[in-house]
């Protein structure tokens, strides 16, 4: 069971915090482990190394820590874009 989850908005030259290009979450486990996932256009959370890459100096994207509610809104927007539903 996760001990803590941190969410991040993905921002680059073509997006902003208000309209991020994506959303990530980092799950910390009780045993000290962590796992990074991106919410994808497959409409599910999938493992990703992008957050670790950014921490190691890859400056293509900026990862801005956000609240769970903000993350849920981004997920909702992505779902609407992929399915053609209204946001």
Secondary structure, DSSP 4 states (H G I P E B T S, - for coil): -EEEEEEEEEE-TT--STT-SEEEEEEEETTS-EEEEEE-TTSSEEE-SHHHHHHTT--SSEEEEE-HHHHHHHHHHHHHHHHT---
